[in-house]
Amino acid sequence: ARTRLLGGWAQVSHRSDAGGLVLGANGVSRTLADRGAVLPWILAERLAGRVTFRGSAGGSAQFPDPVFIDEPFSIRPERAWSFDAGADYRVTDATHVQITAFHRTEADGVRSIGEARLANQGQTRFPESTFPVFRQSLEGTTRGVDLIFRHWSNAGVNGWMGYTWAHTRHHDTTTGEEFDGDFD
């Protein structure tokens, strides 16, 4: 079947010495699935002395490749909503410390249904499928915190060091399974 994937985004922004605000929307559409999504987003920044506060919220969507889905005519866009809030403290003009907390929810994620697996408390083994097949059955959440130290100057050593703690939890809406994300 022939399909056409369309996507786009638009934004408006305002910036001043005290901060900024950006509002926008992005959208995707696929003709094969006769479906689409338009999702908004917002970014805000406010300066208060040596601290810059930042926050954002928004949605995003993308279509998986129909070749990999077990029912290509029922494809829905994978969707996610993300939220974050943070602060950047200017220790000196060249040195900053930044901390950001984030939360993300996902729906209609793609999962392999042909992988080898155990069921019935390990009593039944299902071998891997010869040809990979995927289904849109994952929902999930990710929560975490980023901590970044950075130093940028015209002379001397420059660089950054960061640490992220995150936890991802998935739920398969078809099988009822719950499990941690593969890449935490």
C-alpha positions as CSV (number, residue, x, y, z in Angstrom):
1,A,0.0,0.0,0.0
2,R,1.1,3.6,-0.6
3,T,1.3,5.9,2.3
4,R,2.2,9.5,2.8
5,L,3.6,10.9,6.1
6,L,3.2,14.6,6.8
7,G,4.6,16.6,9.6
8,G,5.1,20.1,10.7
9,W,5.4,22.6,13.6
10,A,4.8,26.2,14.3
11,Q,5.9,28.5,17.1
12,V,5.7,32.0,18.4
13,S,8.1,33.4,20.9
14,H,8.8,36.5,23.1
15,R,12.1,37.3,24.7
16,S,13.2,40.1,27.1
17,D,16.1,40.7,29.5
18,A,14.0,39.0,32.3
19,G,13.2,35.8,30.4
20,G,11.3,34.3,27.5
21,L,8.2,32.4,26.5
22,V,7.7,30.1,23.5
23,L,4.4,28.6,22.5
24,G,4.0,26.1,19.7
25,A,2.4,23.0,18.2
26,N,3.6,20.0,16.2
27,G,1.7,17.6,14.1
28,V,1.9,14.4,12.2
29,S,-0.4,12.6,9.8
30,R,-0.2,9.3,7.9
31,T,-2.5,8.6,5.0
32,L,-2.3,4.8,5.3
33,A,-3.7,4.9,8.8
34,D,-6.0,7.9,8.1
35,R,-4.9,9.3,11.5
36,G,-2.9,12.1,12.9
37,A,-2.1,14.2,15.9
38,V,-1.5,17.8,16.7
39,L,0.1,18.5,20.1
40,P,1.0,21.8,21.9
41,W,4.1,22.7,23.8
42,I,5.3,25.6,25.9
43,L,8.8,26.7,27.1
44,A,9.4,29.4,29.7
45,E,12.4,31.0,31.2
46,R,12.8,33.6,34.0
47,L,15.9,35.2,35.3
48,A,16.2,36.1,39.0
49,G,19.6,37.4,39.9
50,R,22.1,34.6,39.5
51,V,19.4,32.0,38.9
52,T,17.6,31.2,35.7
53,F,14.4,29.2,36.2
54,R,13.2,27.1,33.2
55,G,10.2,24.9,32.6
56,S,8.5,23.2,29.7
57,A,5.5,21.0,28.9
58,G,4.4,19.5,25.7
59,G,3.3,16.6,23.6
60,S,4.9,14.8,20.7
61,A,3.9,12.1,18.3
62,Q,5.4,9.9,15.6
63,F,4.2,7.0,13.5
64,P,6.0,3.7,13.6
65,D,7.0,2.1,10.3
66,P,4.0,0.1,9.0
67,V,6.2,-2.7,7.8
68,F,6.8,-3.8,11.5
69,I,3.2,-3.6,12.8
70,D,1.0,-6.7,12.8
71,E,-2.0,-4.6,11.6
72,P,-0.6,-1.8,9.5
73,F,-4.0,-0.2,8.7
74,S,-4.7,0.3,12.4
75,I,-1.5,2.2,13.1
76,R,-1.8,5.0,15.7
77,P,0.9,7.6,16.3
78,E,3.1,6.9,19.3
79,R,2.4,9.7,21.7
80,A,4.3,11.3,24.6
81,W,3.7,14.1,27.1
82,S,6.8,15.6,28.8
83,F,7.2,18.0,31.7
84,D,10.3,19.5,33.2
85,A,11.3,22.2,35.6
86,G,14.8,23.3,36.6
87,A,17.1,26.0,37.8
88,D,20.5,27.2,36.5
89,Y,22.7,28.9,39.1
90,R,25.5,31.1,37.8
91,V,28.4,30.6,40.2
92,T,30.7,32.8,38.1
93,D,30.3,34.2,34.5
94,A,31.9,31.0,33.3
95,T,30.7,28.4,35.8
96,H,27.1,27.1,36.1
97,V,25.3,24.4,38.1
98,Q,22.0,23.2,36.7
99,I,19.4,20.8,38.1
100,T,16.3,19.7,36.2
101,A,13.5,17.3,37.2
102,F,11.5,15.7,34.4
103,H,8.4,13.4,33.9
104,R,7.3,11.8,30.7
105,T,4.2,9.6,29.9
106,E,4.0,7.5,26.7
107,A,1.1,5.7,24.9
108,D,0.8,3.4,21.9
109,G,4.4,2.4,22.1
110,V,5.7,-0.4,19.9
111,R,6.7,-3.7,21.4
112,S,8.0,-6.9,19.8
113,I,5.5,-9.7,20.1
114,G,7.6,-12.3,18.5
115,E,10.4,-12.4,21.1
116,A,11.3,-15.5,23.1
117,R,9.5,-15.4,26.5
118,L,8.3,-17.3,29.5
119,A,4.8,-17.4,30.7
120,N,2.8,-19.1,33.6
121,Q,5.5,-18.3,36.2
122,G,8.2,-19.8,33.9
123,Q,6.3,-23.0,33.2
124,T,5.7,-22.3,29.5
125,R,8.4,-21.2,27.0
126,F,7.5,-19.5,23.8
127,P,10.4,-19.5,21.2
128,E,11.3,-16.4,19.2
129,S,9.4,-15.8,16.0
130,T,11.3,-16.2,12.7
131,F,10.1,-12.9,11.4
132,P,9.9,-10.0,13.8
133,V,6.4,-8.6,14.4
134,F,5.4,-5.6,16.6
135,R,2.3,-4.4,18.3
136,Q,1.3,-1.0,19.6
137,S,0.6,-2.0,23.2
138,L,3.0,-0.1,25.5
139,E,2.2,2.6,27.9
140,G,4.8,4.0,30.3
141,T,6.3,6.7,32.5
142,T,9.8,8.0,33.0
143,R,10.8,10.2,35.9
144,G,14.2,11.6,36.7
145,V,16.6,14.4,37.6
146,D,19.6,15.8,35.7
147,L,22.5,17.5,37.5
148,I,25.0,19.4,35.3
149,F,28.2,21.3,36.1
150,R,29.7,23.3,33.3
151,H,32.5,25.7,32.7
152,W,32.9,27.8,29.5
153,S,35.5,30.5,29.1
154,N,37.7,32.1,26.4
155,A,40.9,30.7,28.0
156,G,41.7,27.6,30.0
157,V,39.9,24.3,30.4
158,N,36.3,24.1,29.2
159,G,33.7,21.3,29.6
160,W,30.8,19.9,31.5
161,M,30.1,16.9,33.7
162,G,26.6,15.6,34.3
163,Y,24.6,12.9,36.0
164,T,21.1,11.7,35.3
165,W,19.0,9.5,37.5
166,A,15.9,8.1,35.8
167,H,13.4,5.3,36.2
168,T,11.2,4.1,33.4
169,R,8.2,1.7,33.9
170,H,6.2,0.1,31.1
171,H,2.8,-1.6,31.0
172,D,1.7,-3.8,28.1
173,T,-2.0,-3.1,27.6
174,T,-2.6,-6.4,25.8
175,T,-0.8,-8.9,28.1
176,G,-1.0,-6.9,31.4
177,E,2.7,-7.2,31.9
178,E,4.6,-4.5,33.9
179,F,8.3,-4.1,33.7
180,D,11.2,-1.6,34.0
181,G,12.5,0.1,30.9
182,D,15.5,-1.5,29.1
183,F,17.7,1.6,29.1
184,D,17.3,3.1,32.6
